[in-house]
Amino acid sequence: MTPPSAPDASKAGWRTWAREVRSGLPDYSAKITAHLAAFLHSRGARRVLAYRALPGEPDVGALAREFELLAPRARFRPEPHLTLHPWETATEPSRFGALQPPANAPRVLLDAVEAVLLPALAFDHSGVRLGYGGGFYDRLLPGFAGLAVGVIAEALVVPALPAEAHDLRVGFLVTERGVRRVDATTSSKL
């Protein structure tokens, strides 16, 4: 399937495209996780906010053997936000379908995290993330000083995505081909 090409292609259009492409991809989890482990070790990261994979997302759970992983819990009151918890506490299904920690799981502050691994439907060359539309990571990460790493299959990295001022950009992308720093000077469609 060809990606949307019009300058005014909506995020919804991109999400439809990405879901269709993703449904036909092989599982690159092992390759991506190997690249992630080497990269995180090279940067001295120990405590990492990861994610419990949804179908089609690279599963990064194997990193728990080498790093202290944290799992997010989506909360909806007073406004949508994420809280961080020990990885092994993610035992209940979320409304999105991924495992998450229960409401009473011990919390960890973002200040204690050295790297955040972000899933997405797509990323662009400037690090713009096309998420699922909830804005959870966009609200969590402003001002985060650690590594923000996009985790995605190479087929879902595109030249430019529509972006708004609040949309998160990552500093690095990790795909089955390896790790690369994004070109933050490349402009996305605003």
Salt bridges, closest charged atoms under 4 A:
GLU66 OE1 - HIS41 NE2 2.63
GLU68 OE2 - ARG47 NH2 2.97
GLU92 OE2 - ARG73 NH1 2.79
GLU114 OE2 - ARG46 NH2 2.74
GLU154 OE1 - ARG180 NH1 3.08
GLU164 OE2 - LYS11 NZ 3.21
GLU164 OE1 - HIS166 ND1 3.85
ASP167 OD2 - LYS11 NZ 2.75
ASP167 OD1 - HIS166 NE2 3.38
